[in-house]
Amino acid sequence: MGCAIIGCGKALPALEIANNDFIQLVDTNDEWITKRTGIKTRRIAATETNVDLAETAARQALGWSEGGYSEKTFAPEDIDLIIYSSVTPDTIVPSSASLLRRRLGLINATAFDINAACTGFVYGMSVMESMLAASAPGAPRAKSRNTYHRALVVGSERLTRITNWEDRATCVLLGDGAGAAVVEWREDRPGILATYLVNDDDFDNALSCPMSFDSKPPFDEDGVSKEVIAALDPSLSLIDDEIGIKEDIEQGRSRQLLYMHGQKVFKFASKAMGRAIDAVCERSGVSVSEIKCIVPHQANERIIKFAAKRCGLPLDCFQVSIANRGNSSSACVPMALADAYESGRIQPGDKVILVAFGGGFTSGAVLFEA
């Protein structure tokens, strides 16, 4: 018995940007990008919102639309949990999970967001597994709390909204997209066999996006602040009529962008991926040689190759989908998982690992039997 993946789907924006398109922005070319990253093209959400992408991926996973992989078609009332990972939500409030719940009509679902950077989907799967296991027949106090039997786990990103287009080392890496998985507690299938989550302190802020809520309120210890009131200028704010968010653009604070120190991140990732794979194998009692497919975070093809060498596995054991997508943060793993299912690479009974790393630093893995 355990949490079995019953469906998965993915969504890519319509706009595709090739490496040579960056020549107009920064000093680079196709050969330089391909050699260092394995990326040829990526998708950019010029018109799609974060939740638009998530909805498309979720509908595939639920068996409501073509594409993706789904063992059956679910009714809206079947889903009782939504966990939504993103570092680039459309809104702070309401949560992306709440917006997706409304769009899909999942009337019975408890819905919330998480943020673990690029590891977010893996964290979401681990949290989901804990919640479904706590609701299983015979679980302690199962009758005294909310119970969950089927979950929708999503990773959706518009990283190009926080991209520094003048930083050639970073802007060529990033893309947009979404992936989703439907997971069900099953008495007849082992499902998830082990999970592993860990944080390592990023003291150097090697991977960060310093977006902050630093606008001063119009009050101080004496009450209403005359200085703040005097400084208020309607011309310094924009109103987005669609979502009703007031964006403070004073002094350029509205676009605080993603920063990444490539060498430091590469060093961490190379260690973290192998460590996470070893951990879930040890916890599950499964040998690495028994793993049929590893679905890694798609940050850089060189990192994936290093992880394969570190684990003593051929690169063919890894699902590599980076060439035409780039790094889409927490959407990478679920999109690559959908690729693996759609292509028939993952078959019933196969043992599969999802593994990722991200800002924080975060890293983790999930080992399951398909």
N, C-alpha and C positions, 0 to 999 in steps of 0.2 A: 504494500500500500504506500501511497505517496502522492506528491504533486506532479501530475503529468501535463506536458505541453500538448494541447489539443489543436491549437491553431496559431499561426503567425502571419504577419503581413508587413509591407513596407510602402513608403511613399517617397517619391523624389519630385522636386520642383521641375517645372517645364524648362526653365532656362539652363542651358549647358554651356559652360565656359571652358575653353581649351587653354593649355599652357601658354601658347603663343599670344593669347589675348592679353596676357599680363605685361607684354613688352611695352605697351603704351603707358603702364603705370610705374613699373620698377625695372631695374637693371637685371633682367633674367631672360631665359629662353627655355624651349621645350626640353632640350638635352639636359640642361642643368637641373631642372625640376625632376624629370623622370629618373635620372641617375641617383639622386639623393633621396627621393621619396617613393618612387613607383607610381606616382600620380600622373595621369594624362589629362583628365577632365574632372570637373566637379559641377554640382548643381547649386544654383542660387535661387532662393525664394524671392523673386522680384515682386510677385503679387500675392503669393500664398502666405497665410499666417501660420504660426506654430500649431495652433489647434486644427487648422485646415489639414495640415500634413498628418497630424495624429489621427484625425477622423478617417482619412483614407486608409491608413495602415490598420486601424482598428476594425474597420468594416471588412477588410480582407480576412483578418484573423478570426472574426466572428462568423465568417462564411456568408456575409451579406453581399459581397461583390466579387468580381473576378480578380484573379491574382492571388498571390500568397498561398498559404496551405491551411486547410481546415478539415478536421475529421468529421465535423458535423456543423449544421447551422444552428446557432443559438438564438433563443428568444431574448428580447431586451431584459425581461425580468429574471433571466437565468444568472446574470452577472451580479454579484453582491460585493465586489471590491474593485476599485480602480486605484492603481499606484502610478503616478505620472512623473517621470524624471525629465528635468530640463534646467539648463542654466540661462536660457534665453526665452522666458515665458512672454506671452503677449501682454499679460497683466500681472501685477503683484496680487491684487484682489479683484475679482475672485480667482481662486486657484485654477490652473489649467485643467486639473482633473475635474473640477466642478463644471467648467465650460464644456468639456468633452462629455461628461455625464448627461448634461442637458441636451446636447446635440444628438446623442445616440439614443436618448430616451431610456437610459439604464436606471429605472426608477427605484430599484432596490439596492443600488450600490453605495457603499461608503467610499468617498473619493478624497484623495489628498495628494499633494506634490512632495517630491523629495529632490534634493540637490546634492549629489556626490560627484559633480563634474563628469568627466568621461566615464567614470565607473558607475554612474547613476542607475543604469538598467540592471547591472549585476546586483547592486545594493537593493534595488526594488524587488528583484526576484528572491533575494534572501529574506527580506522583510515579509513578502507575500507568503513564502513557504512557512515561516514561523506562525503567521496568522492562520493559515489554513490548517496546519498541523495542530494548533491549539483548539481548533473547532472539530477535529476528527472524533469519531465515536470512541469513547473511553478516555478521552483527554481530560485531565484534572480541571474541574470547574468549568467545563465546556458549556454548561447550562446557565452559568451566571454572567456570561459576557456575550457580546455580539458574536455570531458564528458566520464563518465564511467558507464557501465550498467551491466557488468559481471566481477567478480573478482576471482582470485585464491589466497587464503591465505594459507601460508605454515609455519609450524614449524618443523625444522629439526636440529638434533644435533648428534655430536659425542663427548659426554662428556668424554668418556674414553681417549680422547686425552689430556685432561687437569687434569686427575685424579692423585692424590698422592696415589700410591699403597702401601705406608707404613703407611698411616693413616687409621686405621681400622674403625674409626667412620664414615669416608666419603666414602672410596673406595667401600664398600659393598652396598652403596645406589644407585650407578649411572649406567646408561645404555645408549644405543644409539637407535635411531629410528627417524621416521618422520611421520607427519600427514599433511593432506591438506583438504581444503574445497573450494568448488565452490559456490559462492554467486551471486544471480541475483536480480536486482531490479524488483519487481513485483507489478502491479497495483491491482492484485486480492488477495494478501496475506499480512498479517501484518508484518511477518518476525521479524526483530529485534525491540523490544519494548523499550529497555533502555540499556545504557552502563554506566560504571563507571570506572574511572581510578584515581589512587592516588599514590603519592610518599611519603614515610616517610624516613627521613635521617637516614642512617646507620652509625652513628658516630664512632662506634667501629669496622667497617669493618668486621662484623660478617659473611658476605658472600661475598667473593671476589676472584678474580683471577688476580694477578698483572702483567699480560702480558703488556709489555710496549715497545714503540719504542724508545729505549735509545741508539742505536748505534750512535757514534759521526760522524758527517759529516767531510770530509777531509778539512775543512775550519775553520778559526777563524777570529777575527777582523782584522788581518794583511794579510788575503788572505789564500793561501794554508797552512794548518797546517803541519809543518814538523814532529811534534810528532805523529800525527795521521797517516800520510803517513808511517813513520818509523815503526809504530806498526802493520800496515796491514800485514796479513799473510794469503795467500791462503789456508793453511792447516786448518785454523780456520773457514772455511765456507763450507757449503754443497750446492749443486745445485740440486733442484728437477726438472728433465728434463721434467716431465709431465706438470707441471704448471708454471715452470720458476721462482720459488721463491727462493731467496737467504736467507738462514737461518743462522743467526749469532749464533754460538755455543760457542763463547768465554766466558770463566768463567762460563759455564753452564747456561747462560741466556736463552737458547732456550726453556727450560721447566719450566716456572713459572706456578705453579700449583694452582688448586682450593683449597681454604680454607673455611671451614664452622665451625662456633661455634654453635653446635647443639642446645644447650639450648636457646640461644638468638634467633636463627631462629625459633625454635618451639614456643617461646613466642610471637614473632611477627606474625607468621602464624596463630596461634590460634585466635588472635584478628582480623587480616586482612580479613580472609575468611568470618567470620560472618558479619563484617562491610560491605564488598562488596555485599554480598547477600542481606542484609537489604537495601542497597542503591538502587540497581536496582529494587527491589520490590516496594520501595517507589516511585521512579521516574516513574515507569510504571503503578502504581495503582493496581498492582497484589499482592494478599496476598501470603505469603509463603506457605500456605496450598494448593494453587492452582498449585504449581510447581510439575510436574510429575517426573522430573529427574534433578539432579544437577551433572554436569560433572566437578569435581575439579582437580586441579593440583595434580599429583600422587607423592608426595614427601615422604610421610610416612603415613601408614594406621592409626596410632594413631592421626595424625593431622586431617584426614578426620572424624574419630569417634568423635573427640572433636568438630569439626564444626557442625556435625549432632546434637550433644547434645545442642550446643549453639543455634541452630536454632529451636530446638524443633521438629526435624524431625527424622524418623527412618533411620537407616543406609541404608536400602533397597532403599531409595530415591536417594542415591548417586551411580554413576557409579564408581566402584572400580576395576581398572585394574592393580594395582601395583605388584601383586604377581609374575608375570612372566616377568616383564619389569624393575622394579626399576624406579628411577627418571631420566627421559631423558629431563629435562628442558622444553623448549618451545614446544617440541614435545608431551609432556604428554597429554595435553588437546585435541588436534586434534585427537590423536590416540584413546583416550578413547571415544571421540565423535563418531568416526567411529565404535567402538565396540558397542555403544548404538544403532546406526542406523542399523548395520548389524544384531544384535540380535533381532530386532523388538521392542526393549524397547521404542524407541521414535516413536510415531505415529502422523499422521496429526492432528493438533490442540493442541497437547501437549505444555505446557509452560515449557521451559528448561532454565537452567542457566549454563553458563560456568564461572568458577571462578578460579583465580590463584593468587599466590604471588611469589616474587622472589627477587633477589639481587637488592640493590639500596637504600632502599628497594622499590620495586614496588608491586602493587596489583591492581586487577580490576575484573570486571564481565561484562558479556553480558547476557541479558535476551531476549529470542526470542520465537516466536510461530512457531512450526514446520509445 
